[in-house]
Amino acid sequence: MTSSVNKKIRCIRKKLNVNQSLIAEKLNITVQSYSMKERGARPITTAELETIAKQLKVPVAIFFEK
């Protein structure tokens, strides 16, 4: 994933007042691991991106819009 995707995930998550621990729990990873993914320090898989979108109740495509 590109850093712009990571930034959009973070922006949308914050706008919707969803905390990282909720997303991390749904991904079955630690909050620290999720934070690293959101910052771009670790890659986000397609399956993880789909789970994140589902938890934020947005389409996956929104992360790729300009």
One Martini backbone bead per residue (centre of mass of N, CA, C, O) as a GRO file, in nm:
protein
   66
    1MET     BB    1   0.101   0.034   0.016
    2THR     BB    2   0.051   0.353   0.027
    3SER     BB    3   0.083   0.634   0.215
    4SER     BB    4  -0.194   0.753   0.131
    5VAL     BB    5  -0.360   0.520   0.239
    6ASN     BB    6  -0.272   0.539   0.532
    7LYS     BB    7  -0.370   0.832   0.573
    8LYS     BB    8  -0.669   0.775   0.509
    9ILE     BB    9  -0.725   0.579   0.728
   10ARG     BB   10  -0.660   0.766   0.963
   11CYS     BB   11  -0.852   0.997   0.893
   12ILE     BB   12  -1.116   0.834   0.894
   13ARG     BB   13  -1.093   0.715   1.175
   14LYS     BB   14  -1.089   0.986   1.325
   15LYS     BB   15  -1.353   1.106   1.210
   16LEU     BB   16  -1.515   0.840   1.338
   17ASN     BB   17  -1.403   0.765   1.623
   18VAL     BB   18  -1.182   0.534   1.586
   19ASN     BB   19  -0.991   0.311   1.735
   20GLN     BB   20  -0.713   0.112   1.711
   21SER     BB   21  -0.806  -0.128   1.891
   22LEU     BB   22  -1.046  -0.219   1.721
   23ILE     BB   23  -0.893  -0.287   1.463
   24ALA     BB   24  -0.682  -0.476   1.584
   25GLU     BB   25  -0.884  -0.685   1.685
   26LYS     BB   26  -1.003  -0.757   1.399
   27LEU     BB   27  -0.697  -0.837   1.297
   28ASN     BB   28  -0.536  -0.986   1.523
   29ILE     BB   29  -0.363  -0.748   1.658
   30THR     BB   30  -0.174  -0.519   1.771
   31VAL     BB   31  -0.162  -0.189   1.822
   32GLN     BB   32   0.130  -0.155   1.732
   33SER     BB   33   0.098  -0.291   1.456
   34TYR     BB   34  -0.121  -0.106   1.350
   35SER     BB   35   0.031   0.159   1.374
   36MET     BB   36   0.251   0.077   1.171
   37LYS     BB   37   0.059   0.046   0.932
   38GLU     BB   38  -0.057   0.338   0.937
   39ARG     BB   39   0.246   0.464   0.900
   40GLY     BB   40   0.409   0.248   0.695
   41ALA     BB   41   0.607   0.030   0.843
   42ARG     BB   42   0.380  -0.166   0.749
   43PRO     BB   43   0.205  -0.373   0.571
   44ILE     BB   44  -0.104  -0.392   0.392
   45THR     BB   45  -0.330  -0.604   0.326
   46THR     BB   46  -0.605  -0.677   0.155
   47ALA     BB   47  -0.758  -0.809   0.389
   48GLU     BB   48  -0.710  -0.576   0.588
   49LEU     BB   49  -0.843  -0.355   0.421
   50GLU     BB   50  -1.124  -0.483   0.426
   51THR     BB   51  -1.156  -0.478   0.735
   52ILE     BB   52  -1.124  -0.178   0.776
   53ALA     BB   53  -1.359  -0.090   0.598
   54LYS     BB   54  -1.575  -0.242   0.756
   55GLN     BB   55  -1.528  -0.094   1.031
   56LEU     BB   56  -1.574   0.200   0.884
   57LYS     BB   57  -1.800   0.186   0.666
   58VAL     BB   58  -1.632   0.157   0.387
   59PRO     BB   59  -1.502   0.163   0.091
   60VAL     BB   60  -1.206   0.072  -0.038
   61ALA     BB   61  -1.186   0.298  -0.262
   62ILE     BB   62  -1.148   0.548  -0.070
   63PHE     BB   63  -0.829   0.501  -0.032
   64PHE     BB   64  -0.780   0.581  -0.364
   65GLU     BB   65  -0.864   0.855  -0.362
   66LYS     BB   66  -0.794   1.204  -0.460
   0.00000   0.00000   0.00000
